[in-house]
Amino acid sequence: YLPEGFEAEAWTVPLGQALAPRWLNSAAGLGRLMGARTFGHNPNAWAGEAELMARCAASPVELVHFIDGEHGGWLLPQMPDAMFAAGRRPRFLASFHQPPGLLLGLVNRAVLRRFDAVMVLCESMRQALSGLVAPERLHVVPHGVDTEFFTPGPGRAPVGVFRMIAVGHWLRDYSSAL
């Protein structure tokens, strides 16, 4: 739902060591040097940000949103303004999705401060990052289902039948739901 006249591009970084360019063989070591564990485990994030840097250097970009802040966004926010087109640094936004127990081990605290805005999914995540990100830049955006729009269709499931639609696999306990 973007306003008229708003131009957006979507870039997808494929996950997996096998898909990474050869020059990224030492990505895990580079990630450790930067203090970003998961970034190093996804070498394609390095390649994706290198391509994105070239795009941002070629023509001005207003906003860059790293949808998986745990896996990306650790290079561009550190670049000096002169690296960007017309010397204008884009605003950087990152969304984070991991529970507090994992989240603090997955972020580079110094780079986290360079984001113009940080989005988390719940209040406990905000609490986990509250000492690392200024309150005016830390936003809770709950994810969920719009139950007014997504409603059951006509008919009902037979009695005794449990139907469930689930998305994702990370940290899900599907066997408990069955």
C-alpha positions as CSV (number, residue, x, y, z in Angstrom):
1,Y,0.0,0.0,0.0
2,L,2.4,2.7,-1.2
3,P,1.2,6.2,-2.0
4,E,1.0,7.2,-5.6
5,G,4.3,8.4,-7.1
6,F,6.3,6.3,-4.6
7,E,8.9,4.1,-6.3
8,A,10.1,1.0,-4.7
9,E,12.5,-1.9,-5.6
10,A,12.6,-5.2,-3.8
11,W,15.9,-7.1,-3.6
12,T,16.0,-10.7,-2.5
13,V,19.2,-12.2,-1.0
14,P,19.2,-16.0,-1.4
15,L,20.2,-18.0,1.7
16,G,22.8,-20.7,1.6
17,Q,26.6,-21.1,1.4
18,A,26.3,-23.0,-1.9
19,L,24.8,-19.9,-3.6
20,A,27.5,-17.5,-2.5
21,P,30.1,-16.1,-4.9
22,R,33.5,-17.8,-4.6
23,W,35.1,-14.6,-3.3
24,L,33.1,-15.0,-0.1
25,N,34.7,-18.2,1.2
26,S,35.7,-16.5,4.4
27,A,32.4,-14.8,5.1
28,A,32.0,-16.4,8.5
29,G,35.4,-15.0,9.6
30,L,34.5,-11.6,8.3
31,G,31.2,-11.7,10.1
32,R,33.0,-12.6,13.4
33,L,35.4,-9.6,12.9
34,M,32.3,-7.4,12.5
35,G,30.6,-8.9,15.5
36,A,27.6,-10.0,13.5
37,R,27.4,-13.8,13.8
38,T,24.5,-14.5,11.5
39,F,25.7,-12.0,8.9
40,G,28.8,-14.1,8.5
41,H,26.8,-17.3,8.2
42,N,24.9,-15.9,5.3
43,P,27.6,-14.9,2.8
44,N,25.0,-13.9,0.3
45,A,24.2,-11.0,2.5
46,W,27.7,-9.7,1.8
47,A,27.1,-10.0,-1.9
48,G,23.7,-8.5,-1.7
49,E,24.9,-5.4,0.2
50,A,27.8,-5.0,-2.2
51,E,25.3,-4.9,-5.1
52,L,23.0,-2.6,-3.1
53,M,26.0,-0.3,-2.4
54,A,26.6,0.0,-6.1
55,R,23.0,0.9,-6.7
56,C,23.0,3.5,-3.9
57,A,26.2,5.0,-5.4
58,A,24.8,5.2,-8.9
59,S,21.7,7.2,-8.0
60,P,20.1,8.7,-4.9
61,V,18.0,6.4,-2.7
62,E,15.9,7.8,0.1
63,L,15.3,4.7,2.3
64,V,16.8,1.2,2.6
65,H,14.8,-1.3,4.6
66,F,16.5,-4.5,5.7
67,I,13.6,-6.8,6.4
68,D,15.8,-9.4,8.1
69,G,18.0,-7.2,10.2
70,E,19.5,-10.3,11.8
71,H,21.0,-11.3,8.5
72,G,21.7,-8.0,6.7
73,G,22.3,-4.3,7.0
74,W,25.7,-4.5,8.6
75,L,27.7,-2.9,5.8
76,L,25.8,0.0,4.3
77,P,24.9,1.9,7.5
78,Q,28.7,2.1,8.2
79,M,29.6,3.6,4.9
80,P,30.6,7.3,4.8
81,D,28.1,9.7,3.1
82,A,30.6,10.3,0.2
83,M,30.0,6.7,-0.9
84,F,26.4,7.4,-1.8
85,A,25.1,9.3,-4.8
86,A,25.3,13.0,-4.4
87,G,26.9,12.4,-1.0
88,R,23.4,11.7,0.4
89,R,23.2,8.8,2.8
90,P,19.9,7.0,2.6
91,R,17.9,6.5,5.8
92,F,18.3,2.9,7.0
93,L,15.6,0.9,8.6
94,A,15.9,-2.7,9.9
95,S,13.2,-5.1,11.1
96,F,14.1,-7.8,13.6
97,H,12.2,-11.0,14.3
98,Q,14.1,-13.1,16.8
99,P,13.0,-13.6,20.4
100,P,14.9,-11.6,23.0
101,G,16.9,-14.7,24.1
102,L,18.4,-15.0,20.6
103,L,18.3,-11.4,19.4
104,L,21.0,-9.9,21.6
105,G,23.5,-12.5,20.4
106,L,22.7,-11.8,16.7
107,V,23.1,-8.0,16.5
108,N,26.2,-5.9,16.1
109,R,25.5,-3.3,18.8
110,A,27.7,-0.6,17.2
111,V,26.0,-0.9,13.8
112,L,22.6,-1.1,15.4
113,R,23.0,2.5,16.5
114,R,23.5,3.6,12.9
115,F,20.0,2.7,11.8
116,D,17.6,5.5,11.5
117,A,14.8,3.2,12.7
118,V,14.5,-0.3,14.1
119,M,11.3,-2.3,14.1
120,V,10.6,-5.2,16.4
121,L,7.6,-7.5,16.8
122,C,6.7,-7.2,20.4
123,E,7.3,-5.3,23.7
124,S,9.8,-7.9,25.0
125,M,11.9,-7.3,21.9
126,R,11.7,-3.6,22.5
127,Q,12.9,-4.1,26.1
128,A,15.8,-6.2,24.9
129,L,17.0,-3.5,22.6
130,S,16.0,-0.5,24.7
131,G,19.6,0.3,25.9
132,L,21.0,-0.1,22.4
133,V,18.6,2.1,20.3
134,A,17.3,5.5,21.1
135,P,13.6,5.3,22.1
136,E,12.4,7.5,19.3
137,R,14.0,5.2,16.8
138,L,12.8,1.9,18.2
139,H,9.3,0.9,17.1
140,V,7.1,-2.1,17.9
141,V,5.1,-3.3,14.9
142,P,3.2,-6.4,15.9
143,H,2.9,-9.0,13.2
144,G,-0.3,-11.0,12.9
145,V,-3.3,-11.8,10.8
146,D,-6.0,-9.3,9.9
147,T,-8.9,-11.4,11.2
148,E,-11.4,-8.9,9.8
149,F,-10.1,-9.5,6.2
150,F,-9.0,-13.1,6.5
151,T,-12.2,-14.9,7.7
152,P,-13.2,-18.5,7.2
153,G,-15.0,-19.2,4.0
154,P,-18.5,-20.7,3.7
155,G,-19.0,-24.1,5.4
156,R,-17.3,-25.5,8.5
157,A,-14.8,-28.2,9.1
158,P,-16.3,-31.5,10.1
159,V,-16.7,-32.0,13.9
160,G,-13.4,-33.3,15.4
161,V,-11.3,-32.0,12.5
162,F,-8.5,-29.5,13.3
163,R,-7.4,-27.4,10.4
164,M,-4.4,-25.1,10.6
165,I,-2.4,-23.0,8.2
166,A,1.1,-22.1,9.3
167,V,3.9,-20.2,7.7
168,G,7.6,-20.6,8.4
169,H,9.7,-23.2,10.2
170,W,12.1,-21.3,12.5
171,L,11.4,-21.8,16.2
172,R,8.0,-23.4,15.4
173,D,6.8,-26.4,17.4
174,Y,4.2,-28.0,15.1
175,S,4.3,-31.3,16.9
176,S,2.7,-29.7,19.9
177,A,-0.1,-28.3,17.8
178,L,-1.1,-31.7,16.6
